[in-house]
């Protein structure tokens, strides 16, 4: 019986060719997911994109964030984590809390 699939990467990190300059730590849209660039890369270069793990994001000041809340990437007001789903990309789930109306960060488990 012929093999129909073979493992080429574990999958927690995948290599992609970037369509714009990126810096290590930048969140990158990856279809219906968001990954984190592992290094700086110029347009047309390959970069390792982390698709799993827990990362610290700057959070939108207004948001109150509870443990387990769905967290989205807010591309409108700068690259910040938010609980607002409308027009934003799902990043993952909060593993720390943040009070509303204060500046802060939130740790997010990538993936849905």
Secondary structure, DSSP 8 states (H G I E B T S, - for coil): ---S------SSEEEEE-SS-B-TT-EEEETTEEEEESS-B-TT-EEEEE-SSEEEEEE-TT--B-TT-EEEEE-SSSSEEES--TT-EEEEEESS-B-TTS-EEEEEEE--
